[in-house]
Amino acid sequence: MIDIFWRCVAIGIGATVLMDIWALILAAFFGQARANWAPVGRWFWHLKSGKVFHDSIADAPPYSGELALGWIGHYGVGIVYAFLLVVFTGTQWLANPTFLPALIFGLITVGAGWFLLQPGLGLGWAASKTPNSNKVRSLNILAHIVFAVGLYCTALLVR
């Protein structure tokens, strides 16, 4: 059981690292703005008081550790997703990882961003309140495909 736990932690971290490397590549070569995890940290902080959805997270009272909390939350969610993938596929996936379940799961997780995090930050459902919502949605899908590749490749490394 402890082996499964540590493998899921490693898989979640590995997949999230690959997603972050992808974001750095987009920033370096395509001028995409780098991710700012401080607003996400502020959002996580305000969850404790029951506030899930904000008109604008920028208007919510700040928290001094919000950037650190945002990064911790980002990696924590990646780890939780790895555990959920193993719950849904079974532990046999850890012994013999295949890409299709990771891809399907990676695409499903886009929904959490679109229907929980983005409206929680005040960006609307599926970034509908952003100036380039279709671009944001496309980048979300691509990032989660990269996350899926990270799930699969890290699972191969730790099997």
C-alpha positions in Angstrom: 0.0 0.0 0.0 2.8 2.4 0.9 4.4 1.6 -2.5 1.2 2.6 -4.3 1.1 5.8 -2.2 4.6 6.9 -3.1 4.2 6.0 -6.8 1.1 8.1 -7.0 2.9 11.0 -5.4 5.8 10.7 -7.8 3.5 10.4 -10.8 1.5 13.5 -9.8 4.7 15.5 -9.2 6.2 14.3 -12.5 3.1 15.1 -14.5 2.8 18.6 -12.9 6.5 19.3 -13.5 6.1 18.4 -17.2 3.1 20.7 -17.4 5.2 23.5 -15.9 8.0 22.9 -18.3 5.4 23.1 -21.1 4.3 26.5 -19.7 8.0 27.7 -19.7 8.4 26.6 -23.3 5.3 28.6 -24.3 6.6 31.6 -22.4 10.1 31.4 -23.9 9.3 30.7 -27.5 5.7 31.9 -28.0 5.4 34.9 -25.7 2.7 33.3 -23.5 2.5 34.9 -20.1 3.9 32.7 -17.3 1.5 31.2 -14.8 0.9 33.3 -11.7 -0.1 30.9 -8.9 -0.7 33.7 -6.4 -4.4 34.2 -7.4 -4.9 30.5 -7.1 -3.3 30.6 -3.6 -5.6 33.4 -2.7 -8.6 31.3 -4.0 -7.4 28.3 -1.9 -7.1 30.5 1.2 -10.6 31.8 0.8 -12.0 28.3 0.4 -11.6 27.9 4.2 -14.3 30.5 4.8 -16.6 28.8 2.3 -16.1 31.3 -0.5 -15.7 29.3 -3.7 -16.8 31.7 -6.4 -15.5 35.3 -6.7 -16.5 38.1 -9.0 -12.8 38.8 -9.2 -10.2 37.1 -7.0 -8.2 40.4 -7.2 -10.9 42.0 -5.1 -10.7 39.3 -2.3 -8.5 40.2 0.7 -4.9 39.2 0.0 -3.0 36.5 2.0 0.7 37.0 2.6 1.6 33.4 1.6 -0.7 33.2 -1.4 2.1 32.5 -4.0 3.5 29.6 -2.0 0.0 28.3 -1.3 -0.8 28.5 -5.0 2.3 26.4 -5.9 1.5 23.9 -3.2 -2.1 23.7 -4.3 -1.0 23.3 -8.0 1.3 20.3 -7.1 -1.2 19.0 -4.5 -3.9 18.8 -7.2 -1.5 17.1 -9.6 -0.9 14.4 -6.9 -4.6 14.0 -6.2 -5.2 13.6 -9.9 -2.6 10.8 -10.0 -4.3 9.0 -7.1 -7.7 9.4 -8.8 -6.3 8.0 -12.0 -5.1 4.9 -10.1 -8.5 4.6 -8.3 -10.3 4.6 -11.6 -7.9 2.4 -13.6 -7.0 0.1 -10.7 -3.5 -0.6 -9.4 -2.7 -2.8 -12.3 -2.2 0.4 -14.3 0.8 1.1 -12.1 2.3 -2.2 -13.1 1.5 -1.8 -16.8 0.8 1.9 -17.6 -0.9 2.6 -20.9 -1.4 6.1 -22.4 -5.1 6.0 -23.3 -6.4 6.1 -19.7 -3.9 8.9 -18.8 -5.1 10.9 -21.8 -8.8 10.4 -21.1 -8.2 11.3 -17.5 -6.1 14.3 -18.4 -8.8 15.6 -20.7 -11.5 15.1 -18.0 -9.5 17.1 -15.5 -9.8 20.2 -17.8 -13.3 20.4 -16.4 -12.1 21.2 -12.9 -10.3 24.2 -14.3 -13.2 25.3 -16.4 -16.1 24.7 -14.0 -14.5 25.3 -10.6 -11.2 27.2 -10.7 -11.8 29.7 -13.4 -15.2 30.7 -12.2 -13.8 30.6 -8.7 -11.2 33.2 -9.8 -13.9 35.3 -11.4 -12.9 34.4 -15.0 -16.3 32.8 -15.8 -17.2 29.3 -16.8 -14.5 28.0 -19.1 -12.8 31.4 -19.1 -15.9 33.0 -20.7 -15.1 36.4 -19.1 -11.6 36.6 -20.6 -10.8 38.6 -23.7 -9.5 35.5 -25.6 -11.6 32.7 -24.1 -11.1 30.3 -27.0 -7.4 30.7 -26.8 -7.5 30.1 -23.0 -9.6 27.0 -23.6 -7.2 25.7 -26.2 -4.2 26.2 -24.0 -6.0 24.5 -21.1 -6.7 21.4 -23.3 -3.1 21.4 -24.5 -1.7 21.7 -21.0 -3.8 18.9 -19.8 -2.7 16.7 -22.7 0.9 17.4 -21.6 -0.1 16.6 -18.0 -1.5 13.2 -19.4 1.8 12.6 -21.1 3.5 13.3 -17.8 1.2 10.9 -15.9 2.1 8.1 -18.4 5.8 8.8 -18.7 6.3 9.1 -14.9 4.3 6.0 -14.4 6.6 4.2 -16.8 9.6 5.5 -14.8 8.3 4.4 -11.4 6.8 1.0 -12.3 
